[in-house]
Structure formats: C-alpha cells, structure tokens
Amino acid sequence: MTGQLLISASELDALINNDPGRAPLLLDVRWALGRSDGYEAYLDEHLPGAIFVDLEADLSGPVSEDGRGGRHPLPAIDDFEYAMAELGVDNHRPVVCYDDWNSLSAARCWWLLRHFGKHDVRVLDGGLKAWKSLGLPVECGPRELDEGDFEPRRSHAQALDADHARRYAAEAVLIDGRPADRFRGENETIDPVAGHIPGAVNLPALSLVDPDGRLLPASHLRAAFEAVGAADDRPVAMYCGSGVQASLLALAYAHAGLGEEVPVYVGSWSDWVSDRSRPVETALAPRP
C-alpha cells in the first residue's frame, strides 16, 4: 500500500492475486465534464471485477431548477446508502476507486464514502492508465451486481454549505481547486457568473498530478499547500466548480500528511452563484 489513501497498480495486483479472499471491491468511476460516455468506456475495458459507478446518478443528488446545491449536489444519506449497497459496497470489505483521468471522479467517490463513514477506501494512483501500463489484464462487458450491506456511519469529513464556506474564506483558508483563469474570472465557460468566493486562495487541483495522472510526491504536495498558506495551524477547506476537483484537493491534502478529514463545500461555485446576492471577487475587481 502507498500510505493509507493511495494504492499503486502493482500493489493492487498483488493484493488481488495473493489473497483473493481479502480482495477489495473495485469501483470504476469513469466520468468527464460534458461527456456521457463513461459507461460505454467501462464496457469497452475495465479492471477485472470492477463495478461501474455513475458520478451523476450515484455520487450526486438531484439538480435543482434554481441551481441551489450546485451542479453535483451532495446526495441525501438514504439515497447514497441505497446506491452504494446496490453497487456491492459492504461495511467490512475494503474499496478501491479508480477512473481514467487524473483521479478526479475517483477522488469524489473516495471523499463521499469517507464523508458517509466508510474509511477503508483508497484510490488507485494513476487509475486505469497505470494498470494498463504494467500489462495487467482488463475485461469488457457488464458485471452482475451483488448487493452489499453498506450503512452510513458517523464521520468527521464535513460537507460545507455556503455560509460555512464564507467563514472559512474570511477566518481560515478556503482553497479553490479550479484552473487559475476561472478563479480570476477571466475564462468562465461553465457557470453563469465568473470569479471566486471573496478571500479564497487558488490551487488548481490538476496541478497536483503528474503527466501520468499520479499524485505528486507528498513533499511536493506539502510545498504547494504551504505556498497558499494551507499548511499551518489554520483550518482548511476545499471548493471548486461543483465539488469534484475539490475532492482531489482533499485527497492530495491528506496524502501530504496535512489532515485526512478535510471539509469540502460540495455545492462549490455553482451553488455559490445560484444566489446572486452573494459577493463575487475577480482579478479585475478585488475585495475591498
């Protein structure tokens, strides 16, 4: 194992083959913004035994007409319990999440499972690409689902609302994981308002992975968080556009050894701007 949060492809292969009775449940969280072909990609190839997880249906609540809650709202506890049990998640069986693009959606699954009390969950570092780079086997087609017994439990991984996020930005450290141009309000192509929450700092989540989609070494991650003032004694929370990149920030922060129970503003910027009375900061109009 790579710490307690990540697992490499070679370690996962050894775990599966050396002790099949203790093999983790593999969750394939194939997703990318603006695309709906995750399940088709899963059917083409996936890790042996992996179960497909739909980020929009299984890892998000219903999107409201007025945008409140954001583009990927926090799922209700009963809905999440049902979805995870249907996918085969057990209370006492470890889980490994993976995807095929920088662990963004895998991290979302990782954070949500921990938020709802399941802590024996890891992310495959480098995802499907890392697995295939070692010449390890893949399979295609659908899998039969064996219902699990997952039940949510108490957790300290807090999901923030807009008021909490405002306080973190004003009194602690609130990190925005979107690309720098979107943070500055220069190139908003997704949400209806450009800018960021006043007082937030910017650390693009995708700057924390290498070209192969693996998280940077822990020392590099610590330096990146230190550079935005997020490695001292002040509380830290994460947000982004809709709570996906923020989950990768939370995973990186934990892997850096800075804290595992990282609060995330799940509604993120897409929820913040659903109320046009909330203040907005941009590079051209800084906070007074």
C-alpha positions as a Markdown table, in Angstrom:
| # | Residue | x | y | z |
|---|---|---|---|---|
| 1 | Met | 0.0 | 0.0 | 0.0 |
| 2 | Thr | 1.0 | 3.6 | -0.6 |
| 3 | Gly | 0.1 | 5.0 | 2.8 |
| 4 | Gln | -3.5 | 4.5 | 3.7 |
| 5 | Leu | -5.1 | 6.6 | 0.9 |
| 6 | Leu | -3.5 | 5.5 | -2.4 |
| 7 | Ile | -2.6 | 2.1 | -3.8 |
| 8 | Ser | -0.4 | 1.5 | -6.8 |
| 9 | Ala | -1.3 | -0.7 | -9.7 |
| 10 | Ser | 1.4 | -3.3 | -8.7 |
| 11 | Glu | 0.2 | -3.3 | -5.1 |
| 12 | Leu | -3.4 | -3.8 | -6.1 |
| 13 | Asp | -2.5 | -6.6 | -8.5 |
| 14 | Ala | -0.5 | -8.3 | -5.7 |
| 15 | Leu | -3.4 | -7.9 | -3.2 |
| 16 | Ile | -5.9 | -9.4 | -5.6 |
| 17 | Asn | -3.7 | -12.4 | -6.6 |
| 18 | Asn | -2.0 | -13.1 | -3.3 |
| 19 | Asp | -5.1 | -13.1 | -1.1 |
| 20 | Pro | -8.3 | -13.3 | -3.2 |
| 21 | Gly | -10.5 | -13.7 | -0.1 |
| 22 | Arg | -9.5 | -10.2 | 1.0 |
| 23 | Ala | -9.5 | -8.5 | -2.4 |
| 24 | Pro | -11.2 | -5.1 | -2.3 |
| 25 | Leu | -14.3 | -4.1 | -4.2 |
| 26 | Leu | -13.2 | -2.2 | -7.3 |
| 27 | Leu | -15.3 | 0.8 | -8.3 |
| 28 | Asp | -14.8 | 2.3 | -11.8 |
| 29 | Val | -15.8 | 5.9 | -11.7 |
| 30 | Arg | -15.5 | 6.8 | -15.3 |
| 31 | Trp | -16.6 | 10.5 | -15.9 |
| 32 | Ala | -15.5 | 13.7 | -17.5 |
| 33 | Leu | -17.3 | 17.1 | -17.6 |
| 34 | Gly | -19.5 | 17.5 | -20.6 |
| 35 | Arg | -19.4 | 13.8 | -21.6 |
| 36 | Ser | -21.9 | 11.0 | -21.0 |
| 37 | Asp | -19.9 | 8.0 | -22.3 |
| 38 | Gly | -18.4 | 6.8 | -19.1 |
| 39 | Tyr | -20.5 | 3.6 | -19.0 |
| 40 | Glu | -19.6 | 2.9 | -22.7 |
| 41 | Ala | -15.9 | 3.3 | -21.9 |
| 42 | Tyr | -16.3 | 1.0 | -18.9 |
| 43 | Leu | -18.0 | -1.7 | -21.1 |
| 44 | Asp | -15.0 | -1.4 | -23.5 |
| 45 | Glu | -12.5 | -2.2 | -20.8 |
| 46 | His | -12.2 | -2.2 | -17.0 |
| 47 | Leu | -10.2 | -3.8 | -14.2 |
| 48 | Pro | -11.3 | -7.4 | -13.7 |
| 49 | Gly | -14.4 | -7.5 | -11.4 |
| 50 | Ala | -14.8 | -3.7 | -11.3 |
| 51 | Ile | -18.3 | -2.2 | -10.9 |
| 52 | Phe | -19.3 | 1.0 | -12.8 |
| 53 | Val | -20.3 | 4.0 | -10.7 |
| 54 | Asp | -22.2 | 6.8 | -12.3 |
| 55 | Leu | -21.0 | 10.1 | -10.8 |
| 56 | Glu | -24.1 | 11.9 | -11.9 |
| 57 | Ala | -26.6 | 9.3 | -10.6 |
| 58 | Asp | -24.7 | 7.6 | -7.7 |
| 59 | Leu | -22.4 | 10.3 | -6.4 |
| 60 | Ser | -24.7 | 13.4 | -6.7 |
| 61 | Gly | -28.1 | 14.4 | -5.6 |
| 62 | Pro | -30.8 | 15.8 | -7.9 |
| 63 | Val | -30.0 | 19.1 | -9.6 |
| 64 | Ser | -32.5 | 21.8 | -8.6 |
| 65 | Glu | -34.1 | 24.1 | -11.1 |
| 66 | Asp | -32.7 | 27.3 | -9.4 |
| 67 | Gly | -29.2 | 25.8 | -9.2 |
| 68 | Arg | -29.1 | 25.7 | -5.4 |
| 69 | Gly | -26.9 | 22.8 | -4.3 |
| 70 | Gly | -24.7 | 23.2 | -7.4 |
| 71 | Arg | -24.2 | 21.1 | -10.5 |
| 72 | His | -23.4 | 18.0 | -8.4 |
| 73 | Pro | -25.2 | 18.3 | -5.1 |
| 74 | Leu | -24.5 | 16.3 | -2.1 |
| 75 | Pro | -26.6 | 13.1 | -2.2 |
| 76 | Ala | -29.1 | 12.5 | 0.5 |
| 77 | Ile | -27.9 | 10.0 | 3.0 |
| 78 | Asp | -30.6 | 7.5 | 2.2 |
| 79 | Asp | -30.1 | 7.8 | -1.5 |
| 80 | Phe | -26.3 | 7.3 | -1.1 |
| 81 | Glu | -26.8 | 4.3 | 1.2 |
| 82 | Tyr | -29.1 | 2.7 | -1.3 |
| 83 | Ala | -26.8 | 3.4 | -4.3 |
| 84 | Met | -23.7 | 2.1 | -2.6 |
| 85 | Ala | -25.4 | -1.1 | -1.3 |
| 86 | Glu | -26.8 | -1.7 | -4.8 |
| 87 | Leu | -23.2 | -1.5 | -6.2 |
| 88 | Gly | -22.0 | -4.1 | -3.7 |
| 89 | Val | -20.3 | -1.9 | -1.1 |
| 90 | Asp | -20.0 | -3.8 | 2.2 |
| 91 | Asn | -19.3 | -2.3 | 5.6 |
| 92 | His | -16.3 | -4.6 | 6.2 |
| 93 | Arg | -14.9 | -5.0 | 2.7 |
| 94 | Pro | -12.2 | -2.5 | 1.5 |
| 95 | Val | -12.9 | -0.4 | -1.6 |
| 96 | Val | -10.6 | 0.9 | -4.3 |
| 97 | Cys | -11.8 | 3.6 | -6.6 |
| 98 | Tyr | -10.3 | 4.5 | -9.9 |
| 99 | Asp | -11.0 | 6.4 | -13.1 |
| 100 | Asp | -9.2 | 7.1 | -16.4 |
| 101 | Trp | -8.5 | 10.8 | -15.9 |
| 102 | Asn | -6.3 | 12.2 | -13.1 |
| 103 | Ser | -8.4 | 10.6 | -10.3 |
| 104 | Leu | -10.9 | 13.4 | -10.2 |
| 105 | Ser | -14.0 | 11.3 | -10.2 |
| 106 | Ala | -12.3 | 8.6 | -8.2 |
| 107 | Ala | -11.5 | 11.2 | -5.5 |
| 108 | Arg | -15.1 | 12.3 | -5.5 |
| 109 | Cys | -16.2 | 8.7 | -4.7 |
| 110 | Trp | -13.4 | 8.4 | -2.1 |
| 111 | Trp | -14.4 | 11.6 | -0.3 |
| 112 | Leu | -18.1 | 10.8 | -0.3 |
| 113 | Leu | -17.6 | 7.3 | 1.1 |
| 114 | Arg | -15.4 | 8.7 | 3.9 |
| 115 | His | -18.0 | 11.5 | 4.5 |
| 116 | Phe | -20.6 | 8.8 | 5.0 |
| 117 | Gly | -18.4 | 6.8 | 7.4 |
| 118 | Lys | -16.6 | 4.3 | 5.2 |
| 119 | His | -12.8 | 4.7 | 5.8 |
| 120 | Asp | -11.3 | 1.6 | 4.3 |
| 121 | Val | -11.3 | 3.1 | 0.8 |
| 122 | Arg | -8.4 | 4.0 | -1.4 |
| 123 | Val | -7.7 | 5.5 | -4.8 |
| 124 | Leu | -5.7 | 3.6 | -7.5 |
| 125 | Asp | -2.9 | 6.0 | -8.1 |
| 126 | Gly | -2.7 | 6.7 | -11.9 |
| 127 | Gly | -6.0 | 4.9 | -12.5 |
| 128 | Leu | -6.7 | 2.7 | -15.5 |
| 129 | Lys | -3.6 | 4.1 | -17.3 |
| 130 | Ala | -1.3 | 2.9 | -14.5 |
| 131 | Trp | -2.9 | -0.5 | -14.5 |
| 132 | Lys | -2.6 | -1.0 | -18.3 |
| 133 | Ser | 1.0 | 0.4 | -18.3 |
| 134 | Leu | 2.1 | -2.7 | -16.4 |
| 135 | Gly | 0.4 | -5.0 | -18.9 |
| 136 | Leu | -2.2 | -6.1 | -16.3 |
| 137 | Pro | -5.4 | -7.7 | -17.6 |
| 138 | Val | -8.6 | -5.9 | -18.3 |
| 139 | Glu | -12.1 | -7.3 | -19.1 |
| 140 | Cys | -15.0 | -5.9 | -21.0 |
| 141 | Gly | -18.8 | -6.1 | -20.8 |
| 142 | Pro | -21.2 | -5.6 | -17.9 |
| 143 | Arg | -20.9 | -7.2 | -14.5 |
| 144 | Glu | -23.6 | -8.7 | -12.3 |
| 145 | Leu | -24.1 | -6.8 | -9.1 |
| 146 | Asp | -24.1 | -8.4 | -5.7 |
| 147 | Glu | -25.9 | -6.3 | -3.2 |
| 148 | Gly | -23.8 | -5.1 | -0.3 |
| 149 | Asp | -24.7 | -4.2 | 3.3 |
| 150 | Phe | -23.3 | -0.7 | 3.4 |
| 151 | Glu | -24.7 | 1.5 | 6.1 |
| 152 | Pro | -23.6 | 5.1 | 6.6 |
| 153 | Arg | -21.8 | 5.8 | 9.8 |
| 154 | Arg | -20.7 | 8.9 | 11.7 |
| 155 | Ser | -17.8 | 10.8 | 10.1 |
| 156 | His | -15.7 | 13.9 | 10.6 |
| 157 | Ala | -15.4 | 14.7 | 6.9 |
| 158 | Gln | -17.7 | 17.7 | 6.9 |
| 159 | Ala | -19.7 | 18.9 | 3.9 |
| 160 | Leu | -19.9 | 22.7 | 4.0 |
| 161 | Asp | -22.7 | 25.0 | 2.9 |
| 162 | Ala | -22.3 | 28.5 | 1.5 |
| 163 | Asp | -22.3 | 30.1 | 5.0 |
| 164 | His | -19.6 | 27.8 | 6.2 |
| 165 | Ala | -17.5 | 28.4 | 3.1 |
| 166 | Arg | -17.8 | 32.2 | 3.6 |
| 167 | Arg | -16.5 | 31.8 | 7.2 |
| 168 | Tyr | -13.6 | 29.7 | 6.0 |
| 169 | Ala | -12.6 | 32.3 | 3.4 |
| 170 | Ala | -12.8 | 35.1 | 6.0 |
| 171 | Glu | -11.3 | 33.4 | 9.0 |
| 172 | Ala | -9.3 | 30.4 | 7.9 |
| 173 | Val | -8.2 | 29.0 | 4.5 |
| 174 | Leu | -10.6 | 28.2 | 1.7 |
| 175 | Ile | -8.9 | 26.7 | -1.4 |
| 176 | Asp | -10.4 | 27.0 | -4.8 |
| 177 | Gly | -9.3 | 24.0 | -7.0 |
| 178 | Arg | -10.4 | 25.4 | -10.4 |
| 179 | Pro | -7.9 | 26.4 | -13.1 |
| 180 | Ala | -6.3 | 29.8 | -12.4 |
| 181 | Asp | -8.1 | 31.6 | -15.2 |
| 182 | Arg | -11.5 | 30.6 | -13.9 |
| 183 | Phe | -10.5 | 31.6 | -10.4 |
| 184 | Arg | -9.6 | 35.0 | -11.7 |
| 185 | Gly | -12.8 | 35.3 | -13.6 |
| 186 | Glu | -11.2 | 35.5 | -17.0 |
| 187 | Asn | -12.5 | 32.4 | -18.7 |
| 188 | Glu | -15.7 | 31.1 | -17.2 |
| 189 | Thr | -17.3 | 28.7 | -19.7 |
| 190 | Ile | -19.3 | 26.5 | -17.3 |
| 191 | Asp | -21.1 | 28.5 | -14.6 |
| 192 | Pro | -23.2 | 31.7 | -15.2 |
| 193 | Val | -21.0 | 34.0 | -13.1 |
| 194 | Ala | -17.2 | 34.4 | -13.2 |
| 195 | Gly | -14.9 | 34.9 | -10.3 |
| 196 | His | -14.4 | 33.3 | -6.9 |
| 197 | Ile | -15.5 | 33.5 | -3.3 |
| 198 | Pro | -14.0 | 36.6 | -1.7 |
| 199 | Gly | -11.0 | 35.7 | 0.4 |
| 200 | Ala | -10.4 | 32.3 | -1.2 |
| 201 | Val | -7.0 | 31.2 | -2.5 |
| 202 | Asn | -6.3 | 29.3 | -5.6 |
| 203 | Leu | -4.5 | 26.0 | -6.0 |
| 204 | Pro | -5.6 | 24.2 | -9.2 |
| 205 | Ala | -6.3 | 20.5 | -8.4 |
| 206 | Leu | -4.8 | 19.3 | -11.7 |
| 207 | Ser | -1.5 | 20.9 | -10.9 |
| 208 | Leu | -1.1 | 18.3 | -8.2 |
| 209 | Val | -0.9 | 15.3 | -10.5 |
| 210 | Asp | 2.0 | 14.4 | -12.8 |
| 211 | Pro | 1.6 | 13.8 | -16.6 |
| 212 | Asp | 0.7 | 10.1 | -15.9 |
| 213 | Gly | -2.2 | 11.1 | -13.7 |
| 214 | Arg | -0.4 | 10.1 | -10.4 |
| 215 | Leu | -0.5 | 12.4 | -7.4 |
| 216 | Leu | 2.8 | 14.3 | -6.9 |
| 217 | Pro | 5.1 | 13.1 | -4.0 |
| 218 | Ala | 3.9 | 14.1 | -0.6 |
| 219 | Ser | 6.8 | 16.6 | -0.2 |
| 220 | His | 5.8 | 18.4 | -3.4 |
| 221 | Leu | 2.1 | 18.5 | -2.3 |
| 222 | Arg | 3.1 | 19.9 | 1.1 |
| 223 | Ala | 5.1 | 22.7 | -0.6 |
| 224 | Ala | 2.1 | 23.5 | -2.9 |
| 225 | Phe | -0.2 | 23.8 | 0.1 |
| 226 | Glu | 2.3 | 25.8 | 2.1 |
| 227 | Ala | 2.6 | 28.2 | -0.8 |
| 228 | Val | -1.1 | 29.2 | -0.4 |
| 229 | Gly | -1.0 | 29.3 | 3.4 |
| 230 | Ala | -2.7 | 26.0 | 3.9 |
| 231 | Ala | 0.0 | 24.1 | 5.9 |
| 232 | Asp | -0.1 | 25.9 | 9.2 |
| 233 | Asp | -2.4 | 25.6 | 12.1 |
| 234 | Arg | -5.4 | 27.3 | 10.5 |
| 235 | Pro | -8.4 | 25.2 | 9.5 |
| 236 | Val | -8.6 | 24.4 | 5.7 |
| 237 | Ala | -11.5 | 23.6 | 3.4 |
| 238 | Met | -11.8 | 23.0 | -0.3 |
| 239 | Tyr | -14.2 | 24.0 | -3.1 |
| 240 | Cys | -14.2 | 24.2 | -6.9 |
| 241 | Gly | -16.9 | 24.4 | -9.5 |
| 242 | Ser | -19.1 | 21.5 | -8.4 |
| 243 | Gly | -17.2 | 19.6 | -5.7 |
| 244 | Val | -15.3 | 17.2 | -7.9 |
| 245 | Gln | -11.9 | 18.9 | -8.2 |
| 246 | Ala | -12.3 | 19.9 | -4.5 |
| 247 | Ser | -12.3 | 16.2 | -3.7 |
| 248 | Leu | -9.0 | 15.7 | -5.4 |
| 249 | Leu | -7.6 | 18.6 | -3.4 |
| 250 | Ala | -8.8 | 16.9 | -0.2 |
| 251 | Leu | -7.1 | 13.6 | -1.3 |
| 252 | Ala | -3.9 | 15.5 | -2.1 |
| 253 | Tyr | -4.0 | 17.3 | 1.2 |
| 254 | Ala | -4.5 | 14.1 | 3.1 |
| 255 | His | -1.8 | 12.3 | 1.1 |
| 256 | Ala | 0.6 | 15.1 | 2.0 |
| 257 | Gly | 0.1 | 14.2 | 5.7 |
| 258 | Leu | -1.7 | 17.5 | 6.5 |
| 259 | Gly | -5.1 | 16.1 | 7.6 |
| 260 | Glu | -7.5 | 13.4 | 6.4 |
| 261 | Glu | -10.9 | 14.8 | 7.4 |
| 262 | Val | -10.9 | 17.8 | 5.0 |
| 263 | Pro | -14.1 | 19.7 | 4.8 |
| 264 | Val | -15.5 | 20.3 | 1.2 |
| 265 | Tyr | -18.0 | 22.8 | 0.0 |
| 266 | Val | -19.8 | 20.3 | -2.2 |
| 267 | Gly | -22.1 | 22.7 | -3.9 |
| 268 | Ser | -19.0 | 24.9 | -4.6 |
| 269 | Trp | -19.0 | 27.8 | -7.0 |
| 270 | Ser | -22.1 | 26.5 | -8.9 |
| 271 | Asp | -24.1 | 26.7 | -5.7 |
| 272 | Trp | -22.5 | 30.0 | -4.5 |
| 273 | Val | -23.6 | 31.9 | -7.7 |
| 274 | Ser | -27.1 | 30.4 | -7.5 |
| 275 | Asp | -27.8 | 33.2 | -5.0 |
| 276 | Arg | -26.9 | 36.4 | -6.9 |
| 277 | Ser | -26.8 | 38.4 | -3.6 |
| 278 | Arg | -23.6 | 36.6 | -2.6 |
| 279 | Pro | -20.4 | 38.6 | -3.2 |
| 280 | Val | -18.0 | 37.7 | -6.0 |
| 281 | Glu | -14.3 | 38.5 | -6.3 |
| 282 | Thr | -12.3 | 38.6 | -9.6 |
| 283 | Ala | -8.8 | 39.7 | -10.6 |
| 284 | Leu | -10.3 | 42.9 | -12.0 |
| 285 | Ala | -12.4 | 43.7 | -9.0 |
| 286 | Pro | -10.6 | 42.6 | -5.9 |
| 287 | Arg | -12.2 | 42.6 | -2.5 |
| 288 | Pro | -12.0 | 46.0 | -0.7 |
